[in-house]
Amino acid sequence: MIFRWFGGVVSLLLISACSPSLPPAPLSAAAPVPIVRGDEPPEWRPGDIWTYRSTTGAESQTRVLEVIEIREIGGTRYYVVRTEGGEHYYTMDLHWAAAARDRRVEARITPPLPWFVWPLDVGRRWSHRGVYEEPSGKRDFDTEFAVTASEIIEVPAGRFQSLKVVRESAGQYSDEYWYVPEVRFYARWVGRRGSVDFDWKLEHYRAASRLIPGPRPSIPSSR
C-alpha cells in the first residue's frame, strides 16, 4: 500500500423497495459512540475482495483489491493483493512490504510499514523508521501513527463502527483511515500526496468462504 500504488490504485448496496422509505435518522449529538477495538489482525483469505470508489480532484473511479494467495518468501508469509496496478505484499499482521508487477518488485520498504499495530484501540501510538526503495534509488522513511477515535462512519457499503487512524510522514504525506473489524480493512481512506488529495470510500466487501478454519495471523505486537 504505498506510493506507486497510490498514484495508480486509489477502490453495493442496492436497496430496492416498492415504496419510498425515510432515510435513517441522524445520530443525536449526545448519543454515545460504541467503543471499537481491533484485538488481533484479521484473517485474510484468497477471494476476499474490497471495492472502493476513489476520488482525486474531479476524477472518480472504481478500485478493486483482491487477495489472490498467501505466499511464503524467505521464511515469511505474505498476503498477495491484486490491484489494477499490480500486486501488493502484506505481512500476516497487515504491514505493507512491497509492490510488484509480474512478480518483479517495483517498490519495497524495510522493515514493512505498519499501517496497523495490534491490539488496535483508541489512544495507541506507534512510529516506524525504514528504508524505501524503488528503481530511482533509496531513501529513509519516517512515519508516525495514532488511533485518535472510535467513530461511526457511513460509506456506500453501509454504516460501521470504526477506529480512526491518523498517519503523518516527513514531507508532504498524510493519511486518515477508518478501520472496520467487520470488513477486515479500512472503510474509508483520505490522504494527501504533495498537493494532491484523494478519498476512497468502500462500496462493497465480499468475503471469501470461512467454513474451514485457516492459518492464524501473526501474534499481535506488544505495546
Buried (B, 14 or more C-beta within 10 A) or exposed (E): BBBBBBEEBBBEEEEEEEEEEEEEEEEEEEEEEEEBBBEBBBBBBEEBBBBBBBBBEEEEEEBBBBBEEBEEEEEEEBBBBBBEBBBBBBBBBBBBBBBBEEEEBBBBBEEBBBBBBBBBBBEBEBEBEBEBBBEEEEEEBEBEBBBBBBBBBBBBBBEBBBBBBBBBBEEEBBBBBBBBBBBBBBBBBBBEBEEEEBBBBBBBBEBBEEEEEEEEBBEBBEE
